[in-house]
């Protein structure tokens, strides 16, 4: 979560921001390799939304939609 917290403390490029959120997602997925991320599904959904926002600012429609799809997937997991 340190990587995510750093983003709010300084200015990073879109690519660096995406990398930080992706790193946080990867860590959580590795910790819960069985796919049962529990209440962290909310965090993962949020991180994917932030990644989508960065891609949107870069005018990268394909990756924006991919990140939004993943965000929705984890939002549904969190809701159940």
The 8 nearest C-alpha neighbors of each residue, nearest first, counted from 0:
[[1, 3, 2, 23, 4, 5, 20, 26],
 [0, 2, 4, 3, 5, 23, 6, 19],
 [1, 3, 5, 19, 0, 4, 23, 6],
 [2, 4, 0, 1, 5, 6, 19, 20],
 [5, 3, 1, 6, 2, 7, 0, 8],
 [6, 4, 8, 2, 3, 7, 1, 9],
 [7, 5, 4, 3, 8, 9, 16, 11],
 [6, 8, 5, 4, 9, 3, 10, 11],
 [7, 9, 5, 6, 4, 10, 11, 3],
 [10, 8, 6, 7, 11, 5, 4, 12],
 [9, 11, 6, 12, 8, 7, 16, 5],
 [10, 12, 15, 16, 9, 13, 6, 14],
 [11, 13, 15, 14, 16, 10, 17, 53],
 [12, 14, 16, 15, 53, 17, 11, 54],
 [13, 15, 17, 12, 16, 18, 11, 53],
 [16, 14, 18, 12, 17, 13, 11, 19],
 [15, 17, 13, 19, 18, 14, 11, 12],
 [18, 16, 14, 20, 50, 15, 19, 21],
 [17, 19, 15, 21, 16, 20, 22, 14],
 [20, 18, 22, 16, 2, 21, 17, 3],
 [21, 19, 23, 17, 22, 18, 46, 3],
 [20, 22, 18, 24, 23, 19, 17, 25],
 [21, 23, 25, 19, 20, 24, 18, 26],
 [24, 22, 20, 26, 21, 25, 0, 19],
 [23, 25, 21, 27, 22, 26, 43, 28],
 [26, 24, 22, 28, 23, 27, 21, 29],
 [25, 27, 29, 23, 24, 28, 30, 22],
 [28, 26, 30, 24, 29, 25, 31, 23],
 [27, 29, 25, 31, 26, 30, 32, 24],
 [30, 28, 32, 26, 31, 27, 25, 24],
 [31, 29, 27, 28, 32, 26, 36, 25],
 [32, 30, 28, 29, 33, 36, 34, 35],
 [31, 33, 29, 34, 28, 30, 35, 36],
 [32, 34, 31, 35, 36, 28, 30, 29],
 [35, 33, 32, 31, 36, 28, 37, 29],
 [34, 36, 37, 33, 31, 32, 40, 28],
 [37, 35, 39, 31, 40, 34, 38, 28],
 [38, 36, 39, 35, 40, 77, 76, 41],
 [37, 39, 40, 41, 77, 36, 42, 76],
 [40, 38, 42, 41, 37, 36, 43, 27],
 [41, 39, 43, 77, 73, 38, 42, 36],
 [42, 40, 44, 39, 43, 77, 38, 74],
 [43, 41, 45, 39, 44, 40, 46, 38],
 [42, 44, 46, 40, 45, 41, 24, 47],
 [43, 45, 70, 73, 41, 47, 42, 46],
 [46, 44, 48, 42, 43, 47, 41, 49],
 [47, 45, 49, 43, 48, 44, 20, 42],
 [46, 48, 50, 70, 44, 66, 49, 45],
 [49, 47, 51, 45, 46, 50, 70, 67],
 [48, 50, 52, 46, 47, 51, 45, 53],
 [51, 49, 47, 53, 52, 17, 48, 46],
 [52, 50, 63, 48, 66, 54, 49, 53],
 [51, 53, 49, 55, 50, 54, 48, 56],
 [52, 54, 50, 56, 55, 51, 13, 49],
 [55, 53, 57, 51, 63, 59, 56, 52],
 [56, 54, 58, 52, 57, 53, 63, 59],
 [55, 57, 53, 54, 58, 52, 59, 13],
 [56, 58, 54, 55, 59, 53, 13, 60],
 [59, 57, 55, 56, 60, 54, 63, 53],
 [60, 58, 54, 57, 61, 55, 62, 63],
 [59, 61, 63, 62, 58, 64, 55, 54],
 [60, 62, 64, 63, 59, 65, 54, 66],
 [63, 61, 65, 64, 60, 59, 66, 54],
 [64, 62, 51, 60, 54, 66, 61, 65],
 [63, 65, 67, 62, 61, 66, 68, 60],
 [66, 64, 62, 68, 67, 63, 61, 69],
 [65, 67, 51, 69, 63, 47, 68, 64],
 [68, 66, 70, 64, 69, 65, 51, 48],
 [67, 69, 65, 71, 66, 70, 64, 72],
 [68, 70, 72, 66, 67, 71, 73, 65],
 [71, 69, 44, 67, 47, 73, 68, 72],
 [70, 72, 74, 68, 69, 73, 67, 75],
 [73, 71, 69, 75, 70, 74, 68, 76],
 [72, 74, 76, 44, 40, 75, 70, 71],
 [75, 73, 71, 77, 76, 72, 44, 70],
 [74, 76, 78, 73, 72, 77, 71, 79],
 [77, 75, 73, 79, 74, 78, 40, 72],
 [78, 76, 74, 40, 75, 79, 41, 73],
 [79, 77, 75, 76, 74, 73, 41, 40],
 [78, 76, 77, 75, 74, 37, 73, 40]]
